[in-house]
Amino acid sequence: MTAWRMLWRDWGFAPTLFSQAEHFLELAERSENESPQEGFIRASIVFFLISFEAYFFEFIRGFVQENRADLDAQRPGAVATVEDGLKKNVGVRESVRKWPKLLTGESLDTGTRAYQDFVKLTTYRNWLIHGKITEKIPDWERLAQECETIESAQLARCTVAAMVEMVSSRFGVSPPAWIQCRSS
C-alpha cells in the first residue's frame, strides 16, 4: 500500500490528455490553411486545460491523502474544506485560487503571467462550453472564435506547463516528467 501511495503524482490520465492536446496542436499546425484547423485548435486548447484540471485534482487528492495527519495538526479545517470542495465539484479556477494557500500557505494567484493566462484560457473554455462562441470574452477583448489561433493553442500548452510547475513548486515536489513547454 505504501508503494502505491508514493505513486499518486503519476495516477490518472493527465499525461494522456496533454499528449492528445499536443497531437491536436500538431494537426492544426500542419493544416494551417485548411478548414479543420479551427477544430484542432479548439480541441488542443480544451485538452491542454483539462489535462491541467485532471493533474490538479489528482495531485490535491494525493497530497491530502499522504499528508492528512500533518495538515490536520498544522492547518485545522483545511482538509475538510478541500474534501468538501472535491465532493461538490468546485470549479478548477476557484480551487486553484484557494486550495494551495489553504494547504501550504502559499497562493498560486501571485499575479504571474502564467496565472493570468490560465484565467484567460479558462474563460475562453467556459465561453466555448456554454455556447457563447460569438460573444466577446472580457479577458481577451475579442470574440471567443477570434481567440482560436495556433498561438493561443501554443499559449495553452506553455501555460499548463507553467501551472503544473507552479503547483509542484508550491507543494515541494518535482514536476511530472510528462510536462514540457517547447517552442514551436
LINCOR-V367556 format. One record per residue. N is the residue number from 0. SS is DSSP state (~ for helix, > for strand, _ for the rest). PHI is phi in degrees with one decimal (999 if undefined). Layout:
n=[N,N]
ss=[SS,SS]
phi=[PHI,PHI]
This chain:
n=[0,1,2,3,4,5,6,7,8,9,10,11,12,13,14,15,16,17,18,19,20,21,22,23,24,25,26,27,28,29,30,31,32,33,34,35,36,37,38,39,40,41,42,43,44,45,46,47,48,49,50,51,52,53,54,55,56,57,58,59,60,61,62,63,64,65,66,67,68,69,70,71,72,73,74,75,76,77,78,79,80,81,82,83,84,85,86,87,88,89,90,91,92,93,94,95,96,97,98,99,100,101,102,103,104,105,106,107,108,109,110,111,112,113,114,115,116,117,118,119,120,121,122,123,124,125,126,127,128,129,130,131,132,133,134,135,136,137,138,139,140,141,142,143,144,145,146,147,148,149,150,151,152,153,154,155,156,157,158,159,160,161,162,163,164,165,166,167,168,169,170,171,172,173,174,175,176,177,178,179,180,181,182,183]
ss=[_,~,~,~,~,~,_,~,~,~,_,_,_,~,~,~,~,~,~,~,~,~,~,~,~,~,~,~,~,~,_,_,_,_,_,_,~,~,~,~,~,~,~,~,~,~,~,~,~,~,~,~,~,~,~,~,~,~,~,~,~,~,~,~,~,~,~,~,~,~,~,~,~,~,_,_,_,~,~,~,~,~,~,~,~,~,~,_,_,_,_,~,~,~,~,~,~,~,~,~,~,~,~,~,_,_,_,_,_,_,_,_,~,~,~,~,~,~,~,~,~,~,~,~,~,~,~,~,~,_,_,_,_,_,_,>,>,_,_,_,_,>,>,~,~,~,~,_,_,~,~,~,~,~,~,~,~,~,~,~,~,~,~,~,~,~,~,~,~,~,_,_,_,_,_,_,_,_,_,_,_,_,_,_]
phi=[999,-61.7,-61.7,-65.1,-62.6,-72.2,-91.0,-58.2,-69.8,-110.4,-69.6,83.3,-119.9,-54.7,-62.0,-67.4,-62.7,-62.7,-62.6,-64.0,-61.4,-62.4,-62.2,-61.9,-63.3,-60.9,-62.2,-63.9,-65.2,-76.5,-105.5,-50.9,-109.9,-111.5,-66.4,-65.6,-54.3,-58.0,-65.3,-65.2,-64.8,-56.9,-60.3,-61.3,-60.6,-64.4,-67.8,-60.3,-65.4,-73.5,-65.8,-65.8,-59.7,-61.6,-59.5,-61.1,-68.0,-64.3,-60.8,-61.2,-58.4,-65.3,-62.5,-64.1,-59.5,-74.7,-117.7,-50.6,-60.9,-65.6,-64.0,-61.5,-76.4,-87.6,-134.8,-54.1,88.2,-64.7,-62.4,-61.7,-62.8,-65.7,-63.3,-63.3,-63.3,-64.3,-65.2,-86.3,54.2,-58.7,-62.2,-64.5,-63.5,-65.2,-62.7,-64.2,-71.2,-102.8,-67.0,-57.9,-64.9,-62.7,-88.7,-122.6,88.9,-117.9,-86.5,-89.0,-80.6,-108.8,78.5,-70.3,-59.4,-61.0,-66.5,-62.7,-66.3,-59.1,-61.7,-58.8,-67.3,-69.7,-64.5,-56.8,-58.3,-64.4,-61.9,-62.5,-64.4,-94.1,71.6,-101.8,-60.6,-100.5,-105.5,-72.2,-90.5,-55.3,-66.2,-105.0,61.5,-157.3,-65.9,-56.2,-66.0,-78.3,-85.6,-87.2,-125.0,-60.0,-61.8,-66.8,-67.4,-65.5,-61.9,-60.3,-60.1,-68.2,-65.7,-62.9,-59.0,-64.7,-68.0,-63.2,-64.2,-65.8,-59.8,-57.5,-61.5,-61.5,-97.6,72.3,-127.8,-77.0,-64.0,-65.4,-64.2,-73.6,-87.2,-161.2,-129.8,-112.7,-80.7,-110.2]
